Structures are given as structure tokens and as C-alpha cells.
Amino acid sequence: MESMIFGKFKRWRRVTQVFISRRLNSKGQSFGFVRFQGVSNAQDLKIKLDAIWISNVKLHVNID
């Protein structure tokens, strides 16, 4: 799954790290983190990434 996410995200910026938790969040959902390098407009990137589907899973993007 991490390599699939890496491949999807690398088209926008250089991906430096992908982490998918084996645990679920408090709502019973899977979650993970992607770290990028060289992002000049984080809000614009968030909008683009928030439209991604991987298989039948819709990604929800937060910037922290």
C-alpha cells in the first residue's frame, strides 16, 4: 500500500516519506502520513491531493 501511495503522490512533488499505520483511528478508519519536499503552496497541494482515490478509498488530506 505504501508503494501505491508513493506512486500516486510523486506526480505533484518529491515524496520523502510515506507511513501507513497498522492501527485504526478512533473512528475505525485507516490512516497514514506522506511527507513532501519543496512544496511552495501547501493549500493548493492539499486541494489537489484531496481529490485522490486509491482503489475504492477516498483520501482525506490534512496539513500539519
C-alpha positions in Angstrom: 0.0 0.0 0.0 2.8 2.4 0.8 4.4 2.0 -2.6 1.0 2.6 -4.3 0.6 5.8 -2.3 4.2 6.9 -3.1 3.5 6.4 -6.8 0.2 8.4 -6.7 1.8 11.3 -4.8 5.1 11.7 -6.5 3.4 13.3 -9.6 2.9 16.5 -7.5 6.1 16.9 -5.5 9.0 15.0 -4.3 7.8 12.5 -1.7 10.3 11.9 1.1 8.4 9.6 3.4 5.2 7.5 3.4 3.9 5.9 6.6 0.6 3.8 6.9 -0.4 2.9 10.4 -1.4 -0.7 11.1 -3.8 0.7 13.8 -7.1 2.4 13.2 -8.1 5.8 14.3 -10.9 6.5 16.9 -13.5 6.2 14.0 -12.2 2.8 13.0 -10.5 4.2 9.8 -7.0 3.5 8.4 -4.7 6.5 8.3 -1.2 7.4 7.2 1.2 10.3 6.5 3.0 11.5 3.5 5.9 14.0 3.7 6.8 16.1 0.8 9.9 18.3 -0.1 9.8 21.5 -2.0 6.1 22.5 -1.5 5.7 26.2 -2.1 1.8 26.4 -1.8 0.6 23.8 0.7 -3.1 24.8 0.4 -3.0 24.3 -3.4 -1.4 20.9 -2.9 -4.0 20.0 -0.3 -6.8 20.7 -2.8 -5.2 18.5 -5.5 -4.5 15.6 -3.1 -7.9 15.7 -1.5 -9.4 14.6 -4.8 -7.4 11.3 -5.0 -9.0 7.9 -4.8 -6.8 4.8 -4.3 -8.8 1.7 -5.3 -12.1 2.3 -3.5 -10.7 4.5 -0.8 -11.1 8.3 -0.8 -8.2 10.2 0.7 -8.9 13.0 3.2 -6.0 15.4 3.4 -4.9 17.4 6.5 -1.9 19.7 6.6 0.0 19.8 9.9 
